[in-house]
Structures are given as structure tokens and as C-alpha cells.
Amino acid sequence: MKSFIEVRRDLHRIPEIGFQEFKTQQYLLDTITSFIKPYMRIIKWRTGFILVIEGINPRLQLGWRTDLDGLPVQEQTNLSYASEHEGFMHACGHDFHMTIALGLAKRFADVQPEHTILLYFQPAEEGPGGAEPMLEWVKAEHPELLPDYMFACHIAPEYPVGTVATRPGMLFANTSELFIDLKGLGGHAAFPHHTKDMTVAAASLIMQLQTIVSRNINPLEGSVITVGKMTSGTVQNVISDAARLEGTIRTVTAESMAQIKKRIQTLCEATALAFECDVTIDYGSMYYQVYNDAHCATSLLQYADSVEGMTAYECPPAMTGEDFGFFLKEIPGAMFWAGANTPYGLHHAKISPDENLIEQNILFVEGFLRQFHLK
Ligand SMILES: CC(=O)N[C@@H](CCC[C@H](N)C(=O)O)C(=O)O
């Protein structure tokens, strides 16, 4: 078998967006098939699958989840193994997450575990969200594959390799995507008084959206509204008849999410009135916050503390979103940040995490799952 660094590089070359992970799924299945044992079996679901590894003496079923999808980001790393898919990149570390899961599969193929291990290879974390429908499928079709406890990691650029950073309670925020379409009346650039200019309406709306967190939400409750993409118009001397804003909302409570959406509705209605146009809102997909079970998070930190080369850090929560939150809503478990030591942040076109994290986290997670026990 190839080294795990080579495997990660292979996966890095072929990023695919949510529910389009066809090559990725095939690569993962081919790799697992090369070392699969009679006590292991694969159950496919859409572009993902579950690898079931029967334990020798299974008192528990422990789940480990990896996400599979890349992002629509044009890579700028200049790496020899950069993305071969123009306009797409593994800019959120899912190539690392997948390699760690493959590494666990290999380690448990080499030495059968005591507990039954369920490796969830889940599509579409970045959007539209694979965790919720995957969990619904398991509950309906394979309830025997529901883990008793479930874990996952996410790379963290800002921490040194070997860091395990997590906390009991909320680790990541509630999220909701946000899509706003504005439709007006286009026309000649020289005759603005005959038009309803959607570039100006959209620009005004963006500025108003940015007042919600600063003026309407309790400052002691963190919230974020980001408009990551704005499109409007066709050419420099035609007034735009259509604009679209694409963004995301992050909150720490369901109440502030509802409050923000109410305010967005009001501002959109006001924009429609002020700019004499149609404004429609679509909230896309929403993720439940990542809420760690206290015993599971503490167990991860304590185990990290006991392993040479690993550093446990009880970290603050972040406004990142993760659909792993849907698993944790129903199954006790925890997610942790795995130190990746790179100057560029998640979703940056130049992010290049330290590959040493792969081996270290395979061994860490393997050891953690093998020794995990009930309270
Ligand atoms: C870990 C991470 O970066 N996750 C994404 C999840 C995105 C969810 C959804 N598409 C949204 O934008 O609301 C993140 O951006 O935090």
C-alpha cells in the first residue's frame, strides 16, 4: 500500500463538491478493498459509505466520521500535487480527514479492535449537508449501525501538529446559508432615472445586513453574518436588473438565529420598497451546532495528555459550522481540532497543512478508540 502522505496527495488532486464525490468515493473504496478483512464490510450510501469493523468483544459501537468534499476555491499553493480539478480545492482539510479515516481502517485491519468501529465516510459537509440525510438513512435502513458514541476531528491551521483542542459543550456554531435575489429594471448606464439599479440596491442591503450583529444582537452572544459572494450586472455600461447575495449566518443560540432572520426579512422588505424591486430570501441549508458531550470531550483531552508528542488544549468555541453537529444532537460524542500548523486559514487558496499530522492523528485516534470506555 502507498504511504498515507501519498494517499493524502492523491485525494488532494481530485477535490469534488458535495454529493459529486464520485472519484473520491472510488479511490477510498479501492484503497480499503486492498486491505479489507473478513470482519470488515462496506455499506454504500450515495457518494459516501460506512465501513463496519466488527469488534472481537464488542461491548460498544464507536463511530468515527470523516467528510469527503472539497470547495469551489481556485488553488494557489503551487504544490506539485495541487488540485487537478480547475476551480476546486481541498481547502478545508477533508483530504486529511479522509486519510486519517483510511489510516484507522488500515490499523484496525492489521489488529482487530475490541469494540465494533463504524467509520462514516460522509459526503457534502461544506454544503448542502450530508450528515443529516445520512443519519436519517441509517436510522431508517440500518439502525444496527448507529454508534453508541461518535467522534471526529477537524484540522486547525493555528495550532502546532500534535495539538488536540476541544471542550465540553458548544465547539462550533449554528449555521444557516443565506441567498438573497434582487430583481429590478435594467437599462442604459447614462439614464439611471429610467431604471431600478440592483447593484446599488444590493450594495445598500449588504451595508444594512452588517448592522444586525452590531445593533440588534446582544453583544454578549457572538453572531456572524458574512456575505461571501455578490453578483450583479453583465457589463460596465448597462445598469443591472438582477443581483444576488450569497452568505452565511452563525449564532450560538437558536433564539439569535431566529432574531437575525426576522431582521433580515425586515431589511429585505425595506430594500424592496426603497429601491422599487423584488427581493426574495432563501436560507439554503442549516446546521445544528457541534455540542460535545462532556465525558467524551474530557476523555479526548485526558487521553491526549497521556500520549507523548500530543498536547491537550481546552479551547474556546468557534463560529465555524459543521454538520457533524447533527450526529452529536442524537449520539453522545465529541469533535476536536487537530493541529495543522500552517499560516493560511481554512478555506484559503494557499492553505497547505503540515502532513506530519496524518500519522500522529491516526495513532492518536486509534489509541483513543481502543481504550475508550463508559463513564
Ligand atoms: C469547517 C467548516 O469550515 N465548515 C463550513 C460549513 C459550511 C456550512 C454552510 N455551507 C454555510 O456556509 O452555512 C463553514 O463555513 O464553517
Ligand as a Chemical Component Dictionary entry (heavy atoms), coordinates in Angstrom:
data_LIG
# 
_chem_comp.id                   LIG 
_chem_comp.type                 NON-POLYMER 
_chem_comp.pdbx_formal_charge   0 
_chem_comp.three_letter_code    LIG 
# 
loop_
_chem_comp_atom.comp_id 
_chem_comp_atom.atom_id 
_chem_comp_atom.alt_atom_id 
_chem_comp_atom.type_symbol 
_chem_comp_atom.charge 
_chem_comp_atom.model_Cartn_x 
_chem_comp_atom.model_Cartn_y 
_chem_comp_atom.model_Cartn_z 
_chem_comp_atom.pdbx_ordinal 
LIG C1 C1 C 0 -15.442 23.525 8.977 1  
LIG C2 C2 C 0 -16.061 24.482 8.034 2  
LIG O1 O1 O 0 -15.399 25.369 7.543 3  
LIG N1 N1 N 0 -17.354 24.294 7.750 4  
LIG C3 C3 C 0 -18.118 25.164 6.915 5  
LIG C4 C4 C 0 -19.549 24.705 6.910 6  
LIG C5 C5 C 0 -20.407 25.496 5.939 7  
LIG C6 C6 C 0 -21.873 25.301 6.121 8  
LIG C7 C7 C 0 -22.731 26.060 5.138 9  
LIG N2 N2 N 0 -22.363 25.872 3.772 10 
LIG C8 C8 C 0 -22.710 27.552 5.474 11 
LIG O2 O2 O 0 -21.921 28.295 4.874 12 
LIG O3 O3 O 0 -23.505 27.992 6.304 13 
LIG C9 C9 C 0 -18.027 26.591 7.423 14 
LIG O4 O4 O 0 -18.075 27.516 6.574 15 
LIG O5 O5 O 0 -17.926 26.856 8.642 16 
# 
loop_
_chem_comp_bond.comp_id 
_chem_comp_bond.atom_id_1 
_chem_comp_bond.atom_id_2 
_chem_comp_bond.value_order 
_chem_comp_bond.pdbx_ordinal 
LIG C1 C2 SING 1  
LIG C2 O1 DOUB 2  
LIG C2 N1 SING 3  
LIG N1 C3 SING 4  
LIG C3 C4 SING 5  
LIG C3 C9 SING 6  
LIG C4 C5 SING 7  
LIG C5 C6 SING 8  
LIG C6 C7 SING 9  
LIG C7 N2 SING 10 
LIG C7 C8 SING 11 
LIG C8 O2 DOUB 12 
LIG C8 O3 SING 13 
LIG C9 O4 DOUB 14 
LIG C9 O5 SING 15 
# 
